[in-house]
């Protein structure tokens, strides 16, 4: 007897094997090993240093899932979807999915979602022995991978931000928690006469300095090592917060906003770039990830307005920048 349609749909939505199998393929670099052409199980097992029989079983499932295809001579090659697991393609998903990267490690904590729902707090440290940011900062490779992932995610937002941000009169941009500096570099490069200051922890700040030099912007952009919970560089025209507030619960997010309110010059703006649950309505999965990883949360426009008001800031406007992020502009109240 076959399962009724509703039962099959529920099973498909709750499947764990396929998502994990794809992540294992990303971690092992299977699609990279196939970059030069189709590869046999035996050769692929040697390249990836795994058991050939188990690898064959993994690939068998990933063929059914549409990630790879088996050609008549028994070798395997990626489909168009599987090719997105290669490192060298423009829209690669490998950094996001690999289990030994920062996001992949966070995804493993999803299995403790029940604990997060019961406690209302993050569960990452229960799995790894330390909080997410401490874990990432303790490993240079993890920190670099995370910064690279965040930079890649911002490339699609930069043109819209430049079009919507009203940059003509801006002379000093402060990127708060700016990671490797790609966003700040793009804004400063597109804004004649503007200077940029990035503030972040040691590893991303060092990466940002290198990137500024590579972009020929070392005379216009600088990176400062510090915490956004401490006083910020003062008198900026714009303070950028890209995917910062959602990492923190309300009390800590309010502290960041207060630091921006203290530092921004009169007439200046605080620009928040992150998803809003009432604008990017399909981002509920990210909201749960923020709970699991960090104890943070996504917010609605009204929740962000209230948070800003408590920090002495007033909401000026909200502009949707696509399916993932909105631009929220704040000014001193």
Secondary structure, 3 states (H helix, E strand, C coil): CCCCHHHHHHHHHCCCHHHHHHHHHHHHCHHHHCCCCCECHHHHHHHHCCCHHHHHHHHHHHHHCCCEEECCCCCEEECHHHHCCCCCCCCCCHHHHCCCCHHHHHHHHHHHHHHHHHHCCCCHHHHHCCCHHHHHHCCHHHHHHHHHHHHHHHHHHHHHHHHHCCCCCCCEEEEECCCCCHHHHHHHHCCCCCEEEEEECHHHHHHHHHHHHHCCCCCCEEEEECCCCCCCCCCCCEEEEECCHHHCCHHHHHHHHHHHHHHCCCCCEEEEEECECCCCCCCHHHHHHHHHHHCCCCECHHHHHHHHHHCCEEEEEEEECCCCCEEEEEEEC
